[in-house]
């Protein structure tokens, strides 16, 4: 398979510093599989080889989520080497659930003010 037959997607979202970005995702054929590649500023993310381009793209999304990227969405811009422009719909990827900080009640916060503490910060 030559490079002209590979898909290309536009990936948009918020980076790990909450800045908006939009960059192309390119695929490369590796043996019987595919890798997805994203270059963004000084970051380059390349997935492991996956059986399909869709699986490589999903793997890329998971890798970016793990690095703190959010509100990710893709739009196919080339299919089998043919330019699609903006004909395709954007596909949105839900953010992974965030661990919520432990909530203390108002009473717990007030009572912590009055608990004796040792010099090293441990409660006695």
C-alpha positions in Angstrom: 0.0 0.0 0.0 1.5 3.4 -0.9 1.2 6.5 1.2 -1.4 8.0 -1.2 -4.0 5.5 -0.1 -3.8 6.3 3.6 -6.4 8.3 5.5 -5.6 11.6 7.2 -7.6 13.2 10.0 -7.7 16.7 11.5 -7.5 16.5 15.3 -8.7 19.4 17.5 -9.1 19.9 21.2 -7.4 21.3 24.3 -3.9 20.5 25.2 -2.6 19.7 28.7 -2.3 23.4 29.3 -5.9 24.1 28.2 -4.9 25.7 25.0 -6.9 25.0 21.8 -5.1 23.3 19.0 -5.8 21.7 15.6 -3.3 19.4 13.8 -3.3 16.7 11.1 -3.0 13.1 12.2 -1.1 11.1 9.6 -0.9 7.3 9.3 1.9 5.1 8.2 1.7 1.6 7.0 4.0 -0.8 9.0 3.9 -4.4 7.8 0.3 -5.5 8.1 -0.7 -2.7 10.4 -0.8 1.1 10.8 0.6 3.7 13.2 -1.0 7.1 13.8 1.4 10.1 14.1 0.6 13.5 15.6 3.1 16.4 15.8 2.1 19.3 18.0 4.7 21.9 19.0 7.6 19.9 20.5 5.4 16.9 21.1 5.3 13.9 18.8 3.0 11.1 19.6 3.2 7.8 17.6 1.1 4.8 18.4 2.1 1.2 18.4 1.2 -0.7 15.3 -2.6 -1.5 15.1 -4.5 -3.7 12.6 -6.5 -0.8 11.2 -6.2 3.0 10.8 -9.3 3.4 13.0 -7.7 1.4 15.8 -4.5 3.4 15.5 -6.5 6.6 15.7 -8.4 5.4 18.8 -5.0 4.4 20.4 -3.7 8.0 19.7 -6.8 9.5 21.4 -6.3 7.3 24.5 -2.6 8.3 24.6 -3.5 12.0 24.4 -6.2 11.7 27.1 -3.5 10.0 29.4 -1.3 13.1 28.8 -4.1 15.5 29.9 -5.5 16.5 26.5 -9.3 17.1 26.5 -12.3 17.8 24.3 -10.7 15.8 21.5 -12.5 15.5 18.1 -11.4 14.4 14.7 -12.6 15.0 11.1 -11.4 12.8 8.2 -9.8 15.1 5.6 -8.4 12.4 3.2 -9.8 8.9 2.5 -7.7 6.5 0.5 -5.7 9.5 -0.7 -8.7 11.5 -1.9 -9.1 15.0 -0.4 -12.5 15.4 1.3 -12.3 19.0 2.5 -14.8 19.5 5.3 -17.4 17.1 4.0 -17.1 14.6 6.8 -18.6 15.2 10.3 -16.5 15.7 13.3 -16.2 12.7 15.7 -16.0 13.7 19.3 -14.3 11.6 21.9 -15.6 11.8 25.5 -13.0 12.8 28.1 -12.1 10.1 30.6 -13.8 10.5 34.0 -11.8 12.8 36.3 -11.1 11.6 39.9 -13.0 14.0 42.1 -11.3 15.4 45.1 -12.5 14.1 48.4 -15.2 16.5 49.6 -15.2 17.4 53.3 -18.3 18.7 54.9 -18.3 22.2 56.4 -18.4 20.6 59.9 -15.3 18.5 59.2 -13.4 21.6 58.0 -14.4 23.5 61.2 -13.5 20.7 63.5 -10.1 20.3 61.9 -9.3 23.8 63.1 -9.6 22.7 66.7 -7.7 19.4 66.5 -4.4 19.4 68.3 -1.4 18.9 66.1 2.1 17.8 66.9 5.1 19.8 65.9 5.7 17.5 62.8 2.2 18.1 61.5 0.7 14.7 62.6 -2.5 14.7 64.6 -2.2 13.5 68.1 
